[in-house]
Amino acid sequence: MVQTICICGAGTMGSGIAQAAAQAGFTTILFEVNTVVLEKAKASIEKNLQSLVEKEKISAANKEAILNRFQFTGDINHCVADVIIEAIIEKTEAKVSLFNQLAELNHSNTIFASNTSSLSITDIQKNVAHPQRLVGMHFFNPATIMKLVEVVKGELTHEAFAQQVYELCERMGKTPVMCKDAPGFIVNRVARHYYLEAFKLVEEGLADFATVDKLMETSGFKMGPFKLMDLIGNDINLAVSQSLYDAFNHIERFKPSPIQQEKVAKGELGRKTGKGYYQYS
């Protein structure tokens, strides 16, 4: 039975997953080597929980209980848990290195999960110890609110470990969907054209960012493509687009937009930098 969850990486996604885990009653370890990022994550979680108190969604006592389930650390030796979820940089080599370090610290039944949105779970597995216990666990931003989690089975994933992750998602109040490892999994492969077709409208001078967003929101989408990319992070969104473009042998329909490439080159990554397709600071 899973009791302790460790999340490696305290960025927007990592801290959101950690908050969701603690709110669901799990002892939660949030690991981050960058102390500034770790402190920012801690402050953000406390702020989010206080907001829930003010909205009367949780009590003040419940808030304190959730915070007491946390351990914030910059020491990888503290990353000992029943399930470890990585939410670090989208580079296979970095994830492999992290998992191999963690394998030396944890027992052989610890489940390793990757929150990657675009990298191959199978490719990660091929170079880690105990590859059968590695599963994709793809959350969506904001992880505290979004219900969907893609549980991804790589070629070497043992069915029992995938099922445990599926059940863990349910215990966290999420809606898991089991899928096989494939470029973009399910959601990012389908959603890519939500972004890329929106770019084409702007590139062709048919509409601007705000108009596209307004029209999509008016038609029933909760958030237009450009607002959503600013929330996710334009660097992350571009990385996913590039990953699918490469995986499908540079087929035209997955080709990244030069508009987004320019935004990333300028460091206009969205909400996290104060500017993206919109101004936030």
N, C-alpha and C positions, 0 to 999 in steps of 0.2 A: 504494500500500500504506500503510495507516494505521500510523504509528509513535508519534505523539504525541497524547495525549488531554488536553483541558482540561476540568475540571469547574468550573462557576461556582456557588458556594453551598456552604458547608462545614457545613451542618446535618447531621442524622442521615443523611438520604438521600444528600446530596452527598458526604460523607466516606466513606460505604459504597461508593458507586460508584467513587470515587477509589481506595480500597483494592483493590477488585476489579480495576480496570484495571492498577494497579501489580503486583499479584500475577500477572496474566496476562502480564506482561512489557513493558507499554507505558510509555514515558516519560510521566509524569503531572504535570499542573499543577493545583493546587487553589487556586482564587481565591475570596477572601472579603473584603469591605470591612470587616467587623467583626473587629478584631484579637483580641478575646476569644474569639469563636467560632472563629476560625482556629487559635488556640493550643489550644483545647479539642479541635478536630478532630485536630490533630497528635498530641496526647497520647493520644487515643482510638485512633488508628490504631496507634501504637507499642505501646499496651497490648494491643490485639487481636492484633498480630503476636507479641508476647511470649507470649501465651496459647497461640498455635499452636505456638511453640517448646516450651513446657512440656508440651504434649500430644503432642509429637513428630510433629506434622503437617508442620512445616517445620524446617530446620536454622537454627542461629544465623547462619550465613553467608548463608543464603537470606533471612533477615529483614533483614540489613544491605543486601543487594542490592536488596530491594524498597524500602526506605527511600531508598536512593540514587537511585531512579528518580523520586522526588518533588521537586517544587518547590512550596513553599507561598508564596503571594504575596497582597498586598493591592493590587497595582498592575495595573489592567486592561491596561496596555500589554504585560504579560507573557503575556497570553492569546492566544498565537499557536500554532495546532495544526492537525493534519489533521482532527480531529473535536472539536467543542466541545459539551459537554452542559450545559444549564442545569438547576439544581435550586434555583431561588430561589422567592420568594413566589408563590402561585397567583393572580396577577393578570395578565391579558393585556397591559395597558399596560406593566407592568414588564418582561415578557419581550420585548416588541417593542422597547422602549428599549435593553435589553441587547444584543439581536441586532444592532440597527443600529449600536451602538457597535463591536461586534466585527467587523462587516462592513468597517469602515474600516481595521481592523488586519490582516485576513487576506486571503489570495488567494481568488479566485472559486470555487475547487474545494473549499474548506474546507466540511465538512458541519456544519450546525447541527442539534442534536437537543434536543428538549424532554422533560424527565422529567415533564411535567404528567400528573396522574392524572385530570383532569376537564375541562380547558379544550379548546376546539376548536383543533386544529392549523391548520385552514383559516383560522380567524379571525386567528390569529397571523401566518400567511403573508401575508395581504392587506396588511399594513403594514410588511413587512420587505424589505430588499434581497435580490435573488436568492432569491425564495420557493421555487423549484424544489428547492433544496438543504436545505430544512427538513423534518425528519422527527421524528415522535414516537418516543421511546425510553423507554418507561415501565418502570422497574425496580420491584421490590417489596422491602419492608423485612423483614429486613435484607438489603441488596443484596449483601453478601459471601457470603450463604448461599443465598438464594432464586434458583432457576435461571431462572424465567420472566421474559421481557422482551417486552412488547408493542411491536412495530414498527408505527407508525401512519402511514399515507399520507394526507396532506391532499389536497385537490382539486388543488393546484398542485405537489405533490411529484413530481419526476421519478423514474421507475421505477429508474433506475440508482443513484440516491442511496439509495433505500429498500433496494435489494439490498445495497449496500455496508454499510449499518447492520446488516442481517440477518446478513451474514457476519462483521461485527465482533463481534456478540453471540456467535456460535459460537466465535470466537477467544478470547473472554473466558470460555469455558466455560459459557455460558448457553444456555437453550433459547428461541430466539425464535419468536414467532408473528406473522405478518403480518396486519394488519387495516386496514380503512378507517376514516377519521375518523368518529366517531359519539359521541353523549353517553355518557360512561363507558367508551368503547371496548368491550371484552368483559368483562374481569374485574370492574371496578367496577359495571357494570350488573347482572351476575349476583349479585355479593356484597352489593349494597345491602340486599337483603332478609334476609341473614344478620344484619345489624345491626338493621334496622328492625323485624323481627318479634321479635327479642330484646327490644327496647325495649317493644314492645307487651305482652309477657308481664309485664314489670316494671310498666308503667303500669296494667295490669289487676289487679295484686296476685296474680298466679299464681305468681310466683317472684322471688327476689332475684338480684342480679348474680352472686354466687358459685354459686348453684344452677344458673343457666342455663349458666354456663361449665363447671361440673363435668359436667353432663349431656351437653353437646356434645362435651367432650373424651372422656368415657366412650364415646360413640358413634362415635369415630374421628377427630374433628377434632383437630389438633395444638394448637390454642389456641381457647378460647372467645371469643365476640364481644367481651365487655367487656375481657378481657385484651388482645385483639388491638387494640382501639381505643386502649387506654392505650399500647400499643407504638407504634402509628402516630402518635398525637397526636390528641386529640379535636377540636382546631381544624381539622386537616387533614381528618379524617373528616367533620366537619360541613360543611366547604366543598364536599366532593365530593357529599354528599347534597343540599345546597342547589343546586349546579350542575345535577345531574340533575333535581331538582324544577322548576327554572326551564326547563331544556331541553325537558322534556315537558309544558310548559304547566300546571304545578301539579297534575298528576294525583295523586290521593290516595295511591297506592301508593309514591310517592317522597317523600312529605312528611317532612321532618326531625322528629325527636322533641324535645319540649320538655325532656326530661331532659338530652339532650346539649346543647341550647342553654343550659340553666342551668349545666352544668358549664363550658362555654366562657366564659360570662359571669363566672363566679367565678375563672377562671384555672386551673381544675383540669384540665389538659390531658393528664395521664397521667404516664408515666415521666419525661419531660423536665422536669416541674415538681415531681415528687415526690409528686403526688397526682392521682388521676383517679377511676376507679371503685374503685380500691384505693389504699392508702397505701404509698409507697415510701421515704420518708425516716424 
